[in-house]
Amino acid sequence: MNRMHAIVQSAFGGPEVLSYAETDAPVPGPGEVLVRVGGAGVNPGDTVLRSGRVPELVTLPWTPGNDVAGVVAGVGPGVSRFGVGDEVYGLLPLSPRGAYAEYTAVPAAVLAPKPKNLDLAQAAAVPLVSVTAWTALSVLARVRPGDRVLIHAAAGGVGHVAVQLAKELGAYVIGTAREAKHAWLRELGAHELIDYTAVDFREALAPVDVVLDLVGGAYGARSLEVLRPDGLLVGAAIDPGVDEEQAAERGLRYVWVTAEPSGELLSGITERIEAGRLRVTVERSYPLAEAAAAHRAIEEKRTSGKLVLVP
């Protein structure tokens, strides 16, 4: 196995810059695992990186994709945790070798055994959204029972996972989403929902302890208006629309969440999924060659849950 198919991006731009091409298969280096990809999650951040809005994070040409699930096809020197045939999943660090491919080489430390009750495509949807939501709510916000937590874009990838994790942490969970998504979000654990197309959330709820803003832009400053004194705004958008100084001027706190690849953290997520306490919804799977179509769908901002590419 020396050649494979992958999505290769050689220039910044719209979805059309994503080319399905034959390329050299990677060879796992020290501490790495070669994964035969069974699914690659597609995230809004992928479209931001593709567009060139943050060119300093991308070295072209590259293969995008941070979410992966697959089967171990080879191990590099120094790897003893996994063996050929193991089913794994993980959040990849940024590198020129992403998950939009038939094979990818991955640091073993970021991988965890795949949840037994998910197939590979389903598992590929889990890493980024679950690590982001858990880091935001448990690590940064330290949500406690009784806290009022507002989650913007609650029906999106991170949002629908955050609803479930906030509920598990004992919070009173409020979400913004289109009315058509409300019944589904209530099933996931949301206590209160606001249709942002019909109502200004600032006028529709009592003060909250924590806001997880997955939208950014104008939502950042608006979210400060609904926080109680010393409340926390956790931003996860590339353009947060607010900063620490602006929050401090109001007697509030602001922090931006970064999802750090961690096999150990994912093992905790695996336990929740296998116990039925957490589910990640895949709205649609696309063939790998149709990565551009998946990016167009993400950019329409109507997705419920996640999209996945399947080689």
N, C-alpha and C positions, 0 to 999 in steps of 0.2 A: 504494500500500500504506500506508494510514493506520491500519487496525485489524488486530488479530491476536488469537489465543487464547493465554492464559498461565495458569499457576497463580498465584493471588493469595491471600496470607495476610493477614487483617485482625485476627486475635487469636491469642494464644498458646494452645496446648492440644494435643490429640491429633491424629492424622492427619486427622480430619474437618474441621479448620480450613483445609485446603488446598482451595481452590475453583477449578474450571476455569471461566474467565470470558473474555469479550471485553473487550479493553482497547486503549488507544492503542499503536501501534507506536513504538518509540524512534527518535530521530533522532541519528545519530552526531555528536558534538561534535569539537572540535579534538583531534587525536591518536587518535581512535577509529575503529573499524571496525564497520559494521553486519553482523551475522552471521545468515544464515538457518539456524536451528538444525537439525542433522541428528540430534543426540543430546545428552542431558544426563545426566551421571553422577549417581548417587544415593549419598550417603555417610552414615555414622553421624552425622557432625557436623551434617548437615542436620536430622536428627531432634532433636538437642539444641537447635539454634537455634529450630526450630519450637515446641518445648515451652515455651520461656521460661526455661530454666535459666540462660541468660546474656543477659538482656534488653538489657543495655547494648550488645550487638553488633548489635542488630536495630532498624531503624526501620520500624514498621508504618504503612500496608500495604506489603508487599514481595512480590517474586517470588523464591523461593529458587533455589539451585543455583550451584555454583562450577565444575563441570566442563562444558566445552562443546566440541563439534566441529560444524563446519558450513561453509557456503559464503559467501564475502564477497558481500554484496548492495549495499554502498555504503561509501564511505570519507569520513571527515571531513577538514577542513582540516589540512594538514601531514602527511598520511599518504602515503608513497611506497613503503613496503615491501610492501604488498599491493594487489591490484587486484580488481575485480569478477570473480567466478568462481573465485577461489582457494579451495582447500580448506584449512581451518585448524583448529587446536585449541588449547585453553589452559585455564589455571587463572585464574578471575576473582577480582578483589578483592571483598571484601564491599561490596555496594551494594544499593539497592532494586530494581535491574534484574538479576536472576539469569538462569540458563540454562534454567529450567523454563518455556520460552516458545517460540513459533514464530520470534521474532526477538529478538536482544539486541544492545546496543551495548557494545563491548569496547575497552579501551585496546589499541592495536596492539602495544605493547611486551610484553604478556603472551602473545601468540600466536606460534605456530610453524606451518610447513607440516605438514599431516597426514601421518603415515607412509603411504607409498604402498601398503603391503601390508595396510592396515586399512580397513574401511568406516567411515562416519561414526559409527555407533552404537558400534563397537568402540573407535574413537579417543576417544570421549567418556568412556570408562571410565579413561583413562590418566592425565590430568594430576595430580590431587590425590594419588593413591596413589604415583605414581612420584616426584613432587617431595618428598613426605614421607619416603619410604623412602631416597632418595638423600641428602637433607639429614641425616637421622638417622645413616646409616651412614658416608657418605663425608666429609661436612663436619664434623659434630659428633663422632662417635666415631672418625673417621679409622681405620677398620678396615684392618688389614694382613694379609698372608698369614700363616696360622697362628693368628690370633685365634679364640677360641671365642665365638660369638655366639648368644645365646638370644633367640628371637622368640616372644612370646606372641601368641595368636590368629593363628597362621601361615597359616591357610586363609582369612582375611578379605581385604579389599581391599588394604590396605597390607601386610598380612602376607605374602601370596603373592608380591608384588613384592619385598619385603625379602629373602625367601629367595633369590630369583634374584640380586639385587644383591650380597648378602653372599657368595654363592658366587663371583660374578665377582671380587670383591675378594680372594678367596683364603681366606676364613674357613672354619672348621669350623662348620656351621650346624645348630643345634638348634631345634626348634619345638614348641610346645604346640598340640594340636589333637585333635579327636575321632578315634578309631581309623579311622573310615570315610574320613577325609581323608588318611590316611598315605601310601597308594600314590601319590596325585596329587602330594603334596608331595615325595616322593622323586624323582618325575619332574622336578620343578622344581629340584632340587638339594639338598634337605635331607639331612643325613647321619644325624641322630638325631631321633626324634620321641617325644613323651610324650603319652599320652592323659590329659588333665587331669581327665576324669571318673572315672578309675580309680586314678590315681597322683598323689601330691603331688610336684610337680616338684622341690621342695627335697630330697627323698630319692632322686631318680632320676638325678642327674647330678653330675659333678665341677664344681669352680668354673669360672666363665666370665669372660671379659674384658669383655663388653658384653651388656647386656640391653636389648632394644627392647620396651617394655611398651605394648601396644595395648589393654589391658584396663582398667588403673587400679584404684582402690579398694584392696582388700586385697592385690592382686597387687603393688602398689608396694613395700610394706614387706617382703613375702615375697621379692621379687626381690633385695633388698639382701643376703639371707642366702646367695645362691649366687654372689655376685661375689667375685673374688679381691681382695686388697688393692689399693687405688687403682683398682678397676674402675669402670665407668661405667654408670649406669642412664639410659637415654633414655626419657622419658615422652611419650606422645602422646595420652593420654586427658584429657577435660575434668576428671575427678576423679582426679589421679595417685596419691593416697593416700600421698604422701611428698614431702619437700622437700629443698633443698640442705643445710640444717642437720642434718636427721636422717641424711642420707648421710654428711656430714662427721664426725659423731660416731662412725661406724664406720670411718673412714679410707677412705671411698668418695666417688664423685662422682655428682651428679645434674644433668640438664639436660632442659628441656622443648623439644620440637621444634615449630617453626612452619614451615608450608609457605608460602614467599613466591612469589607469581606471577612467573614469569620465562620469557619466550620463549626466551632463550638457553639456560637449563638444559634446557628441553623439547627443544631441537634435539639435545642429547646423548642424550636418551631416544629420540628418533626414530631416530638412528643405530643404537642397540641393537636396536630393534624391527625395523627394516628388515634388519638383519644376522641376525635370528633368535636373538639372544642374550637377548631379554627378551620375555615375552608377558604380557598382562593378560587374564585370563579373565572373560568376561561370562556370568554364570549365567542371567540372564533379562532380556529387554527388555519394558517396559510402555508402552502408549500414554500420551501426556502426560496425558490426562484421568484416568488411573488412578494419579496420583502418590501418593494416600493409600494405595493397596494396596502400592505399593513401599515406603513408609515403614513399614507394618506388617510387611512381610517383613524389613526391616533390623532392626527392633526385636526380632524373634524370635532374632536372633544365630545363625542357622544358615546364612547365605549363604556359598558358596564363590566367592571372587572378587568381582565387582561386579554391580550392577543398573544399568540404563540406562533413561531415558525417551526415547521417540521421538515427536516431533510428528506 
